[in-house]
Amino acid sequence: MKRVQFSRYGGPEEMSLAEYSLPALEPRRVRVRVKAAAINPLDWKIRRGVMKFVTGNRFPQGMGSDFAGIVDEVGTAVTDVRVGDEVFGTVEIKRQGAFAEVVDADARLVAPKPAALSFSEAACLPIPFATAWAAIVGAARAGSESRIFIHGCSGAVGSSAVQLAQACGAQVSGACGEASLASVELAGVRPAFTYPDKTSFAAYGPYDAVFDTLGTLDVAEGLAMLKSGGRFIDINPTPGRMLRGFISGRYRMVFATGGFRNLREIARLACEGKIHVSIGLEAPFTDALTVIRNAELGRRPAGRIVLIM
């Protein structure tokens, strides 16, 4: 079988499309023949070594997190997934490998793919929407009276957060790049600001929650934008920000893992049309190295990029 992998941490030049063999299937895992795999910035961040304190120094390591496909094999302790089921899901940071013909996944991180969703659409859901769920539904506790500000509202996680907040009935405003302003306004972000316009978006507050998807909003500035009891929510775990999270009850660091248990609910919302994904490119798996490299270097279309097996 073939997969995208790397034998040391580094840039795009470290990737290769290589033959690999999966280990013996563990009792609580499933084998999925991948039909589509969505590209996330996390994928190349892991290859660069940003998370090597988790991923370690055993090589080669596979690349890719989010996938959709058909179950090939199930472990002896798996009871709610069967061979032949169409599913979507993700893999743990320690066991990347969705950019592959077959992926080995924890059964708890896999959910049924609704017939109404294509494999490509389903593959785009896990990390962005699970992260947004942990932030908006979990940490922000968004509701009909909520005012939420999303810094980076045009990216994969940011746009997912906008949709989930709106599905909860919240009023959403946010900041993005100049080129994305029209599209986020069309998506219902009211008002939408550009990143340099800090004075204006701070003055439009206070907010029940400020969600920084980029890690570029100063924490003190974000906290100052909050109502009493509001929360500054972050997904960028630098040591300084992690320390701030321990000492401030109004600062919350969240991770996609906090939303993975809600994959079925996320799929339901997608089927109901309350959330959606925008796919900018579907590329054949044989072009994976070029497509990943281009995305990493910023040469990519608007919308998500999906590898088709």
Secondary structure by P-SEA (a helix, b strand, c coil): cbbbbbccccccccccbbbbbbccccccbbbbcccbbbbcaaaaaaaaccccccccccccbbbbccbbbbbccccccccccccccccccccccccccccccbbbbccccbbbbbccccaaaaaaccaaaaaaaacccccccccccbbbbbcccccaaaaaaaaaaaaabbbbbbcccccaaaaaaaacccccccccaaaaaaaaccccbbbbccccccaaaaaaacccccccccccccaaaaaaaaccccbbbbcccccccaaaaaaaaaaaccbbbbbcccccccaaaaaaaaaaaccccccbbbbcc
